[in-house]
Amino acid sequence: MVELRGFGHSLGLTAACPSGLTRIVILGSSRAALDCVLRVQKFTKSGLDPWRIVESVRVTTPFAGGAIYSIETQTFTFTQSQVSTAVFRGRIVGGTGRFKGMTGTVRGGGEGRNGVATWDETFRLG
């Protein structure tokens, strides 16, 4: 499991990441996950813009001994009280170092408030 300091730092748009590349700090380390946003959908409802954001993301998460690559759907839901929730679901599609050829699943999420969030992600190696 890793804890991420949510709402990472945008690194801008690239050809490989058409909806943006984001760096998210892994708490308790000098490492950061890289989220390459491939597609994003924004939903609104009366009084909330956005209400929900759903992203398809290719993620590189570094660990001691290598990195894990995953493909995830990340869903962010917002409320009028400035509280948001995130839910991450995905599959591990490889990696580097000791994670080369790895498969499995990834799940996580958490809550954000006033622009600050900490999200947990759990990797189940298969």
N, C-alpha and C positions, 0 to 999 in steps of 0.2 A: 504494500500500500504506500502511496505517496500522498502528501498534502500539498496542494497547489495554492499559491496566493492568487486568487481569482482576478478576473478583469485584467488580464495581462497587458503588456506593452506592444502596441502595433508596430510592425516592421514594414508596413506598406504592402502594396499589390505587386505581384510578380506573375510572369506567364504561368508558372507552375501552381501558383496559389491565386486564382483569379478573384477571390473574394477577400484576400488578405492573409498575411503571415503574422502570427502573434507569438510573443515570447512570454511564458508564464513561469515565474520563479517556483522552484520546489523548496518548500520550507525546510529549514535546518541544513541546507546545503548550498554550495555555490553553483549548482546545476539549474537548468531551466528546460522545460518542455517547449517544443515548437509545434504550434497548431497551424497547419496549412488549410485554410478554409476553402473548400472546393465549390460549395453552393450554400446559399443562405436564403431563407424565407422569413419574411416578417409578417406577423398577423396583428391586427388591431381589433379593438372592440370599444364600445362607447366609453369615453373617458380615459382610455389607455392607448397610447401610441408610443412605443410598442406594448402589446400585451404579451406576445410570445414570439421568440425567435428560435428557429430550428436550423441547425447548421450540419452539413456533411463535412467532416474534417479528417485529414490525414495527420496523425500525431506521431512525433518522435519524442520518446521519454527516455532520458539518459539514466543509467544506473551504474554502480560500480561494475566494471567488467564488460560494459557494452550498452546498447540502447535497444528499446523495444519499439517496433513500428506497429501502429494500430490504425484502423479505420473506424470512426465513431460517428454517431448521431448525438449531437449535443443540443439539448432543449432548455431554453431559458424562459421562465415565466415571471412576469412583473405584476406588481400590485400598486394600487394608489398610495399605499402607506410606505413606498420606497423600499419594500422588501422584495427580493427576487429569489427564485429557486432555480437550481440547475440540476439536470439529470443527464448523465453520460452513459451510453450503451454502445458497445462495439466489439470488434474481434481483433485479435493480434494476428498480424500478417507477416511477421518476420522480425529481423533485428540484426544487430552487429555483435561481434565478440561472442560471449557465452550465450547470447540470445539468437544467434544466427539460425534461421530456419524455424524459429519458435512459432507456435500457434497457441490459441487460447481465447479467452474473453477478457474484457475490461468493463467495469461498471463503476459508477460513482456519482458525485454531485454534492450539493450542499446549498447553503443559504448565503445570500448577499444582502447587505444593508448599507445605504448611503455611499455606494460606490466602493465598498470594501467587502471582499468575500474570501473564504477559505473553502476549497473543495477537496474532497477525498476521492482517490481513484484506487481501486483494487484490481490487480492483475491476476488472473487464474491461468497458469501455464498448462498447455495441453499436450 
